[in-house]
Structure formats: structure tokens, C-alpha cells
Amino acid sequence: MRLKDCHNFHDFRILAKKRLPSPIFNYIDGGSDDESTYRRNTEAFETCDLVPSVLTGVKDVDLSVTIMGQKLDMPVYCSPTALQRLFHHDGERAVAGAAEKYGTMFGVSSLGTVSMEEIAKQTNTPQVYQFYFHKDRELNRAMMQRAKDAGVQVMMLTVDSITGGNRERDLRTGFSIPFKLNLKGMLQFVLKPMWGINYVTHEPFSLPQLDEHVDMGNGATSIGDYFTNMLDPSMNWDDVAEMVKFWDGQFCLKGIMSREDARKAVEIGCTGVIISNHGGRQLDGSRSSFDQLEEIVDEVGDEIDVIFDSGVQRGTHVLKALSLGAKAVGIGRMYLYPLAAAGQPGVERALGLMKAELERDMKLMGKTSVDQLSKENLRFRS
């Protein structure tokens, strides 16, 4: 199977599975506990149907949107994800380059493997910084100031990860950063030697956003230790309000799942919320993002930008979310599988296929611009 044989999310997933050692593939692929929320995230779209209009004159389609002050050529952006150079040696560089080619936004994670400064120099596409709240308040301010100095346009605080989810696939393989694999996990790396060759022949793995705070050397603090020891589970609305004031710009909360929390985000001055359950990787048994979208849009959609992620695999999924009032849609696994499969060409192919799907589906829906989508073109099955 080659890149040109990949035509959808599932094809990219298959190719990524062929190329990655299984502990790393399962880190991308897995959710928490029984993975019920992970599955429901995509299944939720199937209970909602699109109702097309015909004979509306749809020769040209405009997919552009503006979210959090950023003009994007398409309503899909690459959400920040961790550890990307584990999946392909180019990591965030490849994803940022592909996002720039398609005129969309790209996010760098606190657990990213390329620095936000390097990405800012490399690309001219809007950049988000995805941030975790630390016990050390001065560290929080220092990291936000660093993002300001790098020219990051949007601050994204993740609020659903004050502790790590129970990802049992990783427990079975012994996957952690630094690697502490069990015998079965180590065997999987032996079976995929090209990954290992690429890993050792390129620059050493690091976490440049945290290099002064998380030692990746011998006896290193692990990623699990980082979540347990450095992040602050006592974070509250007053703490976040201080961050919003300090940032004094576009600030969104990622991980909002209730209308009450969306209302609080408005009250403390956020400019956006991202409806997300972390791709089913945190609280298993929680609602799907799509199931919560309508009520949150009804609550705050006229006041701040409501953005959506978790479970998106198709252009029609994007259209359904936009029809319910989301301003844009973030993707994670949908670009991580292509990244693992083929680096930047893989991500470019995935974004290109998504853009083609959106343009085709918009024409079939009888719509020429995103702002023409509404609940009127949806029906939910009882």
C-alpha cells in the first residue's frame, strides 16, 4: 500500500499501522478505558442526516472562515497534538508546512517536539499554542510570554487534562516517554526497523517547549510524571481569568462540554471555546462532542467562536458540525495517521482530500459558502 492508494481516513490509518511500531501506533489510535466515547465520537454523526437543496447555482464554492481573528481558506485546521516527531521524524514541521499550503491554522502543543519559534519562522500560517496549566504560576506566565514573543496569534488552554486518561493500550505495551517498553513492546520495534533507523539518524527527540522543565535524559521525568507532578488539578475559573487577562488577545478553552462551562468562558473574557472530549482519550463514558454541540451553540454561539473537534473523519462530518453552528473544526488523528504514513506529503494529501470532499459536498448540498449552512439542512433520527 502506497500513499496514492490512500483515499480516506481509514486508508491512512492502515498505512500508518504498517509503518509504525505498534506501541506508537496504539498511542495515536487508542482512547481511555473501554474506548466507548472514542467510538461514539464518530458514531454520533450517523444519527444526523444532511438535507440538500438543488438548482441553487453552485459553480463556485467559498470555504473560507474567520475564527478567533484568523482568516482560514478552509473550515478545518490541524489541532495541536503531542509528540509528533515520534510518528515521523519531521513532526510538526511537516504538519505546519501542509497547513500553510492549504491556508489553514496549525497548533503547537506544550508537548510538541519542534519549538513554536521554529514553526513561526518556517511558516506564515496562523499558529495556536496549546497550553497546560502548571502548579508553578510563574512558569505559566513565562510560557505565555514566550508564545507572545514568538508571534503566536491564539492561546489555547486545555482544560480537560488536569490528569492523564487511563489509556490501557499504552499500559499493555509499556509505552511511555522516555521509553520503558516491556518485552512485547520492544519486539514490535524490532519488527519495524525503518522507524528505528529514522529515529536514530535524525536529531535527538526533545520537548523544546518544556526543555527547561522536563529532563528527558537518564532518570528522566516521564510524560506521565509531568501530568501527575507539574500540572495543577486545583485550576479554577479565577486562575483562568487571570491568564485571559495576562494574554490580552485571542484566548480559547479546549475541552468544554457543557453549556454552563461555555457561559463561564464568556464571562471571564474568552474569545472562543472548543467543544472536545480529547478524542475520547480522557473521561470514557462522557458525551460525544457532536451530541453537545447544538446546546452549546444555542447558549453562547452569538457571543464567542464555538469550535468543534473529536471524531471527524469525513467532509460530511465537518458540514454537519458547521450546520449546527460550529465556526470551524479541528482534526487530530485525521492528520496524524497521514503524518506517520508519509510525512508532509501524507498530511498534504489528507488536507487535499478533505478540501475536495468539502467542495464537492457543498455543491451537492446546494451551498456556495459556509455561512449558508444551518440547522435547516439537518434532520436527526429519533
Contacts in CASP RR format, 6 or more apart in sequence:
PFRMAT RR
TARGET T0000
AUTHOR 0000-0000-0000
METHOD contacts of the structure
MODEL  1
MRLKDCHNFHDFRILAKKRLPSPIFNYIDGGSDDESTYRRNTEAFETCDL
VPSVLTGVKDVDLSVTIMGQKLDMPVYCSPTALQRLFHHDGERAVAGAAE
KYGTMFGVSSLGTVSMEEIAKQTNTPQVYQFYFHKDRELNRAMMQRAKDA
GVQVMMLTVDSITGGNRERDLRTGFSIPFKLNLKGMLQFVLKPMWGINYV
THEPFSLPQLDEHVDMGNGATSIGDYFTNMLDPSMNWDDVAEMVKFWDGQ
FCLKGIMSREDARKAVEIGCTGVIISNHGGRQLDGSRSSFDQLEEIVDEV
GDEIDVIFDSGVQRGTHVLKALSLGAKAVGIGRMYLYPLAAAGQPGVERA
LGLMKAELERDMKLMGKTSVDQLSKENLRFRS
1 11 0 8 1.000
1 14 0 8 1.000
1 15 0 8 1.000
1 18 0 8 1.000
2 15 0 8 1.000
3 15 0 8 1.000
3 341 0 8 1.000
3 342 0 8 1.000
3 345 0 8 1.000
3 346 0 8 1.000
3 349 0 8 1.000
5 11 0 8 1.000
5 15 0 8 1.000
6 12 0 8 1.000
6 15 0 8 1.000
6 338 0 8 1.000
6 341 0 8 1.000
6 346 0 8 1.000
6 349 0 8 1.000
6 350 0 8 1.000
7 353 0 8 1.000
8 313 0 8 1.000
8 314 0 8 1.000
8 353 0 8 1.000
9 313 0 8 1.000
9 314 0 8 1.000
9 333 0 8 1.000
9 334 0 8 1.000
9 337 0 8 1.000
10 313 0 8 1.000
12 334 0 8 1.000
12 337 0 8 1.000
12 338 0 8 1.000
12 341 0 8 1.000
12 346 0 8 1.000
12 350 0 8 1.000
13 29 0 8 1.000
13 333 0 8 1.000
13 337 0 8 1.000
15 337 0 8 1.000
15 340 0 8 1.000
15 341 0 8 1.000
15 342 0 8 1.000
16 25 0 8 1.000
16 28 0 8 1.000
16 87 0 8 1.000
16 336 0 8 1.000
16 337 0 8 1.000
16 338 0 8 1.000
16 340 0 8 1.000
16 341 0 8 1.000
17 25 0 8 1.000
17 29 0 8 1.000
19 192 0 8 1.000
19 194 0 8 1.000
19 195 0 8 1.000
19 340 0 8 1.000
19 341 0 8 1.000
20 28 0 8 1.000
20 87 0 8 1.000
20 192 0 8 1.000
20 195 0 8 1.000
20 340 0 8 1.000
21 185 0 8 1.000
21 188 0 8 1.000
21 189 0 8 1.000
21 191 0 8 1.000
21 192 0 8 1.000
21 195 0 8 1.000
21 196 0 8 1.000
22 173 0 8 1.000
22 185 0 8 1.000
22 188 0 8 1.000
23 170 0 8 1.000
23 173 0 8 1.000
23 174 0 8 1.000
23 175 0 8 1.000
23 181 0 8 1.000
23 185 0 8 1.000
23 188 0 8 1.000
23 189 0 8 1.000
24 86 0 8 1.000
24 87 0 8 1.000
24 175 0 8 1.000
24 195 0 8 1.000
24 340 0 8 1.000
25 340 0 8 1.000
26 169 0 8 1.000
26 170 0 8 1.000
26 173 0 8 1.000
26 175 0 8 1.000
27 83 0 8 1.000
27 86 0 8 1.000
27 167 0 8 1.000
27 169 0 8 1.000
27 170 0 8 1.000
27 175 0 8 1.000
28 87 0 8 1.000
28 333 0 8 1.000
28 336 0 8 1.000
28 337 0 8 1.000
28 340 0 8 1.000
29 169 0 8 1.000
29 333 0 8 1.000
30 38 0 8 1.000
30 167 0 8 1.000
30 169 0 8 1.000
30 281 0 8 1.000
31 37 0 8 1.000
31 38 0 8 1.000
31 167 0 8 1.000
31 169 0 8 1.000
31 279 0 8 1.000
31 280 0 8 1.000
31 281 0 8 1.000
31 284 0 8 1.000
32 38 0 8 1.000
32 165 0 8 1.000
32 166 0 8 1.000
32 167 0 8 1.000
32 168 0 8 1.000
32 280 0 8 1.000
32 281 0 8 1.000
32 282 0 8 1.000
32 283 0 8 1.000
32 284 0 8 1.000
33 166 0 8 1.000
33 168 0 8 1.000
33 284 0 8 1.000
33 285 0 8 1.000
34 284 0 8 1.000
35 280 0 8 1.000
35 284 0 8 1.000
36 284 0 8 1.000
36 285 0 8 1.000
37 277 0 8 1.000
37 279 0 8 1.000
37 280 0 8 1.000
37 283 0 8 1.000
37 284 0 8 1.000
37 285 0 8 1.000
37 286 0 8 1.000
37 287 0 8 1.000
37 288 0 8 1.000
38 279 0 8 1.000
38 280 0 8 1.000
38 281 0 8 1.000
38 284 0 8 1.000
40 285 0 8 1.000
40 287 0 8 1.000
40 288 0 8 1.000
40 291 0 8 1.000
41 277 0 8 1.000
41 279 0 8 1.000
41 280 0 8 1.000
41 288 0 8 1.000
41 289 0 8 1.000
41 290 0 8 1.000
41 310 0 8 1.000
41 311 0 8 1.000
42 311 0 8 1.000
42 312 0 8 1.000
42 313 0 8 1.000
42 317 0 8 1.000
43 288 0 8 1.000
44 288 0 8 1.000
44 289 0 8 1.000
44 290 0 8 1.000
44 291 0 8 1.000
45 290 0 8 1.000
45 311 0 8 1.000
45 314 0 8 1.000
45 316 0 8 1.000
45 317 0 8 1.000
45 320 0 8 1.000
47 380 0 8 1.000
47 381 0 8 1.000
48 290 0 8 1.000
48 320 0 8 1.000
48 378 0 8 1.000
48 379 0 8 1.000
48 380 0 8 1.000
48 381 0 8 1.000
49 378 0 8 1.000
49 379 0 8 1.000
49 380 0 8 1.000
49 381 0 8 1.000
50 316 0 8 1.000
50 319 0 8 1.000
50 320 0 8 1.000
50 323 0 8 1.000
50 361 0 8 1.000
50 365 0 8 1.000
50 377 0 8 1.000
50 378 0 8 1.000
51 376 0 8 1.000
51 377 0 8 1.000
51 378 0 8 1.000
51 379 0 8 1.000
52 364 0 8 1.000
52 365 0 8 1.000
52 366 0 8 1.000
52 377 0 8 1.000
53 365 0 8 1.000
53 366 0 8 1.000
53 367 0 8 1.000
53 377 0 8 1.000
54 366 0 8 1.000
56 366 0 8 1.000
56 367 0 8 1.000
56 368 0 8 1.000
57 366 0 8 1.000
57 368 0 8 1.000
58 362 0 8 1.000
58 363 0 8 1.000
58 366 0 8 1.000
58 367 0 8 1.000
58 368 0 8 1.000
60 368 0 8 1.000
61 358 0 8 1.000
61 359 0 8 1.000
61 362 0 8 1.000
61 363 0 8 1.000
61 367 0 8 1.000
61 368 0 8 1.000
61 369 0 8 1.000
62 368 0 8 1.000
62 369 0 8 1.000
62 370 0 8 1.000
63 73 0 8 1.000
63 74 0 8 1.000
63 75 0 8 1.000
63 355 0 8 1.000
63 358 0 8 1.000
63 359 0 8 1.000
63 362 0 8 1.000
63 370 0 8 1.000
64 71 0 8 1.000
64 72 0 8 1.000
64 73 0 8 1.000
64 74 0 8 1.000
64 75 0 8 1.000
64 370 0 8 1.000
65 71 0 8 1.000
65 72 0 8 1.000
65 74 0 8 1.000
65 75 0 8 1.000
65 327 0 8 1.000
65 328 0 8 1.000
65 370 0 8 1.000
66 72 0 8 1.000
66 327 0 8 1.000
67 77 0 8 1.000
67 105 0 8 1.000
67 305 0 8 1.000
67 307 0 8 1.000
67 327 0 8 1.000
67 328 0 8 1.000
68 153 0 8 1.000
68 154 0 8 1.000
68 250 0 8 1.000
68 252 0 8 1.000
68 271 0 8 1.000
68 272 0 8 1.000
68 305 0 8 1.000
69 153 0 8 1.000
69 250 0 8 1.000
70 105 0 8 1.000
70 126 0 8 1.000
70 153 0 8 1.000
70 154 0 8 1.000
70 250 0 8 1.000
72 103 0 8 1.000
72 104 0 8 1.000
72 105 0 8 1.000
72 126 0 8 1.000
72 328 0 8 1.000
73 102 0 8 1.000
73 103 0 8 1.000
73 104 0 8 1.000
74 102 0 8 1.000
74 103 0 8 1.000
74 104 0 8 1.000
74 351 0 8 1.000
74 354 0 8 1.000
74 355 0 8 1.000
74 358 0 8 1.000
75 318 0 8 1.000
75 322 0 8 1.000
75 327 0 8 1.000
75 328 0 8 1.000
75 329 0 8 1.000
75 358 0 8 1.000
75 370 0 8 1.000
76 104 0 8 1.000
76 312 0 8 1.000
76 318 0 8 1.000
76 328 0 8 1.000
76 329 0 8 1.000
76 330 0 8 1.000
76 331 0 8 1.000
76 351 0 8 1.000
76 354 0 8 1.000
76 358 0 8 1.000
77 99 0 8 1.000
77 104 0 8 1.000
77 105 0 8 1.000
77 106 0 8 1.000
77 107 0 8 1.000
77 128 0 8 1.000
77 328 0 8 1.000
77 329 0 8 1.000
77 330 0 8 1.000
77 331 0 8 1.000
78 95 0 8 1.000
78 98 0 8 1.000
78 99 0 8 1.000
78 104 0 8 1.000
78 105 0 8 1.000
78 106 0 8 1.000
78 107 0 8 1.000
78 330 0 8 1.000
78 331 0 8 1.000
78 332 0 8 1.000
78 335 0 8 1.000
78 347 0 8 1.000
79 107 0 8 1.000
79 130 0 8 1.000
79 309 0 8 1.000
79 330 0 8 1.000
79 331 0 8 1.000
79 332 0 8 1.000
80 107 0 8 1.000
80 108 0 8 1.000
80 109 0 8 1.000
80 112 0 8 1.000
80 128 0 8 1.000
80 129 0 8 1.000
80 130 0 8 1.000
80 156 0 8 1.000
81 109 0 8 1.000
81 332 0 8 1.000
81 336 0 8 1.000
82 109 0 8 1.000
82 110 0 8 1.000
82 111 0 8 1.000
82 112 0 8 1.000
82 223 0 8 1.000
83 111 0 8 1.000
83 112 0 8 1.000
83 113 0 8 1.000
83 177 0 8 1.000
83 223 0 8 1.000
84 91 0 8 1.000
84 92 0 8 1.000
84 94 0 8 1.000
84 95 0 8 1.000
84 112 0 8 1.000
84 113 0 8 1.000
84 114 0 8 1.000
84 336 0 8 1.000
84 339 0 8 1.000
85 91 0 8 1.000
85 92 0 8 1.000
85 113 0 8 1.000
85 114 0 8 1.000
85 202 0 8 1.000
85 205 0 8 1.000
86 113 0 8 1.000
86 177 0 8 1.000
86 205 0 8 1.000
87 336 0 8 1.000
87 339 0 8 1.000
87 340 0 8 1.000
88 94 0 8 1.000
88 198 0 8 1.000
88 339 0 8 1.000
88 340 0 8 1.000
88 342 0 8 1.000
88 343 0 8 1.000
89 198 0 8 1.000
89 199 0 8 1.000
89 202 0 8 1.000
90 343 0 8 1.000
90 344 0 8 1.000
91 113 0 8 1.000
91 114 0 8 1.000
91 339 0 8 1.000
91 343 0 8 1.000
92 106 0 8 1.000
92 108 0 8 1.000
92 112 0 8 1.000
92 113 0 8 1.000
92 114 0 8 1.000
92 119 0 8 1.000
93 114 0 8 1.000
93 118 0 8 1.000
93 119 0 8 1.000
93 122 0 8 1.000
93 344 0 8 1.000
94 339 0 8 1.000
94 343 0 8 1.000
94 344 0 8 1.000
94 347 0 8 1.000
95 106 0 8 1.000
95 335 0 8 1.000
95 339 0 8 1.000
95 344 0 8 1.000
95 347 0 8 1.000
96 106 0 8 1.000
96 107 0 8 1.000
96 119 0 8 1.000
96 122 0 8 1.000
96 123 0 8 1.000
96 125 0 8 1.000
96 127 0 8 1.000
97 106 0 8 1.000
97 122 0 8 1.000
97 123 0 8 1.000
97 125 0 8 1.000
97 344 0 8 1.000
97 347 0 8 1.000
98 335 0 8 1.000
98 344 0 8 1.000
98 346 0 8 1.000
98 347 0 8 1.000
98 348 0 8 1.000
98 350 0 8 1.000
98 351 0 8 1.000
99 105 0 8 1.000
99 106 0 8 1.000
99 123 0 8 1.000
99 125 0 8 1.000
99 347 0 8 1.000
99 351 0 8 1.000
100 106 0 8 1.000
100 123 0 8 1.000
100 124 0 8 1.000
100 125 0 8 1.000
101 348 0 8 1.000
101 351 0 8 1.000
102 348 0 8 1.000
102 351 0 8 1.000
102 352 0 8 1.000
102 355 0 8 1.000
103 125 0 8 1.000
104 125 0 8 1.000
104 351 0 8 1.000
105 125 0 8 1.000
105 126 0 8 1.000
105 127 0 8 1.000
105 128 0 8 1.000
105 154 0 8 1.000
105 328 0 8 1.000
106 119 0 8 1.000
106 123 0 8 1.000
106 125 0 8 1.000
106 126 0 8 1.000
106 127 0 8 1.000
106 128 0 8 1.000
107 127 0 8 1.000
107 128 0 8 1.000
107 129 0 8 1.000
107 130 0 8 1.000
107 156 0 8 1.000
108 114 0 8 1.000
108 115 0 8 1.000
108 116 0 8 1.000
108 119 0 8 1.000
108 127 0 8 1.000
108 128 0 8 1.000
108 129 0 8 1.000
108 130 0 8 1.000
108 152 0 8 1.000
108 209 0 8 1.000
109 130 0 8 1.000
109 209 0 8 1.000
110 129 0 8 1.000
110 130 0 8 1.000
110 131 0 8 1.000
110 132 0 8 1.000
110 143 0 8 1.000
110 209 0 8 1.000
110 210 0 8 1.000
111 207 0 8 1.000
111 209 0 8 1.000
111 210 0 8 1.000
111 223 0 8 1.000
111 226 0 8 1.000
112 207 0 8 1.000
112 208 0 8 1.000
112 209 0 8 1.000
113 205 0 8 1.000
113 206 0 8 1.000
113 207 0 8 1.000
113 208 0 8 1.000
114 208 0 8 1.000
115 208 0 8 1.000
115 209 0 8 1.000
116 127 0 8 1.000
116 129 0 8 1.000
116 146 0 8 1.000
116 147 0 8 1.000
116 150 0 8 1.000
116 152 0 8 1.000
116 209 0 8 1.000
117 150 0 8 1.000
118 208 0 8 1.000
119 127 0 8 1.000
120 127 0 8 1.000
120 150 0 8 1.000
120 151 0 8 1.000
120 152 0 8 1.000
126 153 0 8 1.000
126 154 0 8 1.000
127 150 0 8 1.000
127 151 0 8 1.000
127 152 0 8 1.000
127 153 0 8 1.000
127 154 0 8 1.000
128 152 0 8 1.000
128 153 0 8 1.000
128 154 0 8 1.000
128 155 0 8 1.000
128 156 0 8 1.000
129 147 0 8 1.000
129 150 0 8 1.000
129 152 0 8 1.000
129 154 0 8 1.000
129 155 0 8 1.000
129 156 0 8 1.000
130 156 0 8 1.000
130 158 0 8 1.000
130 254 0 8 1.000
131 140 0 8 1.000
131 143 0 8 1.000
131 144 0 8 1.000
131 147 0 8 1.000
131 155 0 8 1.000
131 156 0 8 1.000
131 157 0 8 1.000
131 158 0 8 1.000
132 157 0 8 1.000
132 158 0 8 1.000
132 161 0 8 1.000
132 231 0 8 1.000
133 140 0 8 1.000
133 157 0 8 1.000
133 159 0 8 1.000
133 162 0 8 1.000
133 231 0 8 1.000
133 232 0 8 1.000
133 235 0 8 1.000
133 239 0 8 1.000
133 240 0 8 1.000
133 243 0 8 1.000
134 140 0 8 1.000
134 143 0 8 1.000
134 230 0 8 1.000
134 231 0 8 1.000
134 232 0 8 1.000
135 230 0 8 1.000
135 231 0 8 1.000
135 232 0 8 1.000
136 230 0 8 1.000
139 213 0 8 1.000
140 243 0 8 1.000
141 246 0 8 1.000
143 209 0 8 1.000
144 155 0 8 1.000
144 243 0 8 1.000
144 246 0 8 1.000
144 247 0 8 1.000
147 155 0 8 1.000
148 247 0 8 1.000
153 250 0 8 1.000
154 250 0 8 1.000
154 251 0 8 1.000
154 252 0 8 1.000
155 243 0 8 1.000
155 247 0 8 1.000
155 249 0 8 1.000
155 250 0 8 1.000
155 251 0 8 1.000
155 252 0 8 1.000
156 252 0 8 1.000
156 253 0 8 1.000
156 254 0 8 1.000
156 274 0 8 1.000
157 240 0 8 1.000
157 243 0 8 1.000
157 251 0 8 1.000
157 252 0 8 1.000
157 253 0 8 1.000
157 254 0 8 1.000
158 254 0 8 1.000
158 255 0 8 1.000
158 278 0 8 1.000
159 235 0 8 1.000
159 240 0 8 1.000
159 253 0 8 1.000
159 254 0 8 1.000
159 255 0 8 1.000
159 256 0 8 1.000
160 254 0 8 1.000
160 255 0 8 1.000
160 257 0 8 1.000
160 276 0 8 1.000
160 277 0 8 1.000
160 278 0 8 1.000
160 282 0 8 1.000
160 283 0 8 1.000
161 227 0 8 1.000
161 231 0 8 1.000
161 278 0 8 1.000
161 282 0 8 1.000
162 231 0 8 1.000
162 232 0 8 1.000
162 233 0 8 1.000
162 235 0 8 1.000
163 227 0 8 1.000
163 228 0 8 1.000
163 231 0 8 1.000
163 233 0 8 1.000
164 224 0 8 1.000
164 227 0 8 1.000
164 282 0 8 1.000
165 281 0 8 1.000
165 282 0 8 1.000
165 283 0 8 1.000
166 284 0 8 1.000
167 281 0 8 1.000
169 175 0 8 1.000
170 176 0 8 1.000
172 184 0 8 1.000
173 181 0 8 1.000
173 182 0 8 1.000
173 184 0 8 1.000
173 185 0 8 1.000
173 188 0 8 1.000
174 180 0 8 1.000
174 181 0 8 1.000
174 182 0 8 1.000
174 185 0 8 1.000
175 181 0 8 1.000
175 185 0 8 1.000
176 222 0 8 1.000
176 223 0 8 1.000
176 224 0 8 1.000
177 216 0 8 1.000
177 222 0 8 1.000
177 223 0 8 1.000
178 216 0 8 1.000
178 217 0 8 1.000
178 219 0 8 1.000
178 220 0 8 1.000
178 222 0 8 1.000
180 222 0 8 1.000
181 189 0 8 1.000
189 195 0 8 1.000
189 196 0 8 1.000
199 205 0 8 1.000
205 216 0 8 1.000
206 216 0 8 1.000
207 214 0 8 1.000
207 216 0 8 1.000
210 226 0 8 1.000
213 230 0 8 1.000
214 220 0 8 1.000
214 221 0 8 1.000
214 223 0 8 1.000
214 226 0 8 1.000
214 230 0 8 1.000
215 221 0 8 1.000
221 229 0 8 1.000
232 239 0 8 1.000
237 264 0 8 1.000
237 268 0 8 1.000
240 253 0 8 1.000
240 268 0 8 1.000
241 268 0 8 1.000
241 269 0 8 1.000
243 251 0 8 1.000
244 251 0 8 1.000
244 268 0 8 1.000
244 269 0 8 1.000
244 270 0 8 1.000
249 271 0 8 1.000
250 271 0 8 1.000
250 272 0 8 1.000
251 269 0 8 1.000
251 270 0 8 1.000
251 271 0 8 1.000
251 272 0 8 1.000
252 270 0 8 1.000
252 271 0 8 1.000
252 272 0 8 1.000
252 273 0 8 1.000
252 274 0 8 1.000
252 305 0 8 1.000
252 307 0 8 1.000
253 261 0 8 1.000
253 265 0 8 1.000
253 270 0 8 1.000
253 272 0 8 1.000
253 273 0 8 1.000
253 274 0 8 1.000
254 273 0 8 1.000
254 274 0 8 1.000
254 276 0 8 1.000
254 309 0 8 1.000
255 273 0 8 1.000
255 274 0 8 1.000
255 275 0 8 1.000
255 276 0 8 1.000
255 277 0 8 1.000
255 278 0 8 1.000
256 262 0 8 1.000
256 265 0 8 1.000
256 273 0 8 1.000
256 274 0 8 1.000
256 275 0 8 1.000
256 276 0 8 1.000
256 296 0 8 1.000
257 275 0 8 1.000
257 276 0 8 1.000
257 277 0 8 1.000
257 286 0 8 1.000
257 287 0 8 1.000
257 289 0 8 1.000
257 292 0 8 1.000
258 292 0 8 1.000
258 296 0 8 1.000
259 295 0 8 1.000
259 296 0 8 1.000
259 298 0 8 1.000
259 299 0 8 1.000
259 300 0 8 1.000
261 273 0 8 1.000
262 273 0 8 1.000
262 296 0 8 1.000
262 299 0 8 1.000
262 300 0 8 1.000
262 304 0 8 1.000
262 306 0 8 1.000
263 299 0 8 1.000
263 300 0 8 1.000
265 272 0 8 1.000
265 273 0 8 1.000
265 300 0 8 1.000
265 304 0 8 1.000
266 300 0 8 1.000
266 303 0 8 1.000
266 304 0 8 1.000
270 304 0 8 1.000
271 304 0 8 1.000
271 305 0 8 1.000
272 304 0 8 1.000
272 305 0 8 1.000
272 306 0 8 1.000
272 307 0 8 1.000
273 296 0 8 1.000
273 300 0 8 1.000
273 304 0 8 1.000
273 305 0 8 1.000
273 306 0 8 1.000
273 307 0 8 1.000
274 307 0 8 1.000
274 308 0 8 1.000
274 309 0 8 1.000
274 330 0 8 1.000
275 289 0 8 1.000
275 292 0 8 1.000
275 293 0 8 1.000
275 296 0 8 1.000
275 306 0 8 1.000
275 307 0 8 1.000
275 308 0 8 1.000
275 309 0 8 1.000
275 310 0 8 1.000
275 326 0 8 1.000
276 289 0 8 1.000
276 308 0 8 1.000
276 309 0 8 1.000
276 310 0 8 1.000
277 283 0 8 1.000
277 286 0 8 1.000
277 287 0 8 1.000
277 288 0 8 1.000
277 289 0 8 1.000
277 310 0 8 1.000
278 310 0 8 1.000
279 289 0 8 1.000
279 309 0 8 1.000
279 310 0 8 1.000
279 311 0 8 1.000
279 332 0 8 1.000
279 333 0 8 1.000
280 286 0 8 1.000
280 310 0 8 1.000
288 310 0 8 1.000
288 311 0 8 1.000
289 308 0 8 1.000
289 309 0 8 1.000
289 310 0 8 1.000
289 311 0 8 1.000
290 308 0 8 1.000
290 310 0 8 1.000
290 311 0 8 1.000
290 320 0 8 1.000
290 321 0 8 1.000
290 324 0 8 1.000
293 306 0 8 1.000
293 308 0 8 1.000
293 321 0 8 1.000
293 324 0 8 1.000
293 325 0 8 1.000
293 326 0 8 1.000
294 324 0 8 1.000
294 325 0 8 1.000
294 375 0 8 1.000
296 306 0 8 1.000
297 306 0 8 1.000
297 324 0 8 1.000
297 325 0 8 1.000
297 326 0 8 1.000
300 306 0 8 1.000
301 325 0 8 1.000
305 327 0 8 1.000
305 328 0 8 1.000
306 325 0 8 1.000
306 326 0 8 1.000
306 327 0 8 1.000
307 326 0 8 1.000
307 327 0 8 1.000
307 328 0 8 1.000
307 329 0 8 1.000
307 330 0 8 1.000
308 321 0 8 1.000
308 326 0 8 1.000
308 328 0 8 1.000
308 329 0 8 1.000
308 330 0 8 1.000
309 329 0 8 1.000
309 330 0 8 1.000
309 331 0 8 1.000
309 332 0 8 1.000
311 317 0 8 1.000
311 333 0 8 1.000
312 318 0 8 1.000
312 321 0 8 1.000
312 329 0 8 1.000
312 330 0 8 1.000
312 331 0 8 1.000
312 334 0 8 1.000
313 334 0 8 1.000
314 357 0 8 1.000
315 354 0 8 1.000
315 357 0 8 1.000
315 358 0 8 1.000
315 361 0 8 1.000
316 357 0 8 1.000
316 361 0 8 1.000
317 329 0 8 1.000
318 329 0 8 1.000
318 354 0 8 1.000
318 358 0 8 1.000
319 358 0 8 1.000
319 361 0 8 1.000
319 362 0 8 1.000
319 365 0 8 1.000
319 373 0 8 1.000
320 378 0 8 1.000
321 329 0 8 1.000
322 328 0 8 1.000
322 329 0 8 1.000
322 370 0 8 1.000
322 373 0 8 1.000
323 373 0 8 1.000
323 374 0 8 1.000
323 375 0 8 1.000
323 377 0 8 1.000
323 378 0 8 1.000
324 375 0 8 1.000
324 378 0 8 1.000
325 373 0 8 1.000
325 374 0 8 1.000
325 375 0 8 1.000
331 354 0 8 1.000
334 350 0 8 1.000
334 354 0 8 1.000
335 347 0 8 1.000
335 350 0 8 1.000
335 351 0 8 1.000
337 350 0 8 1.000
338 346 0 8 1.000
338 347 0 8 1.000
338 349 0 8 1.000
338 350 0 8 1.000
339 346 0 8 1.000
339 347 0 8 1.000
342 349 0 8 1.000
362 368 0 8 1.000
365 373 0 8 1.000
365 377 0 8 1.000
367 373 0 8 1.000
367 377 0 8 1.000
END
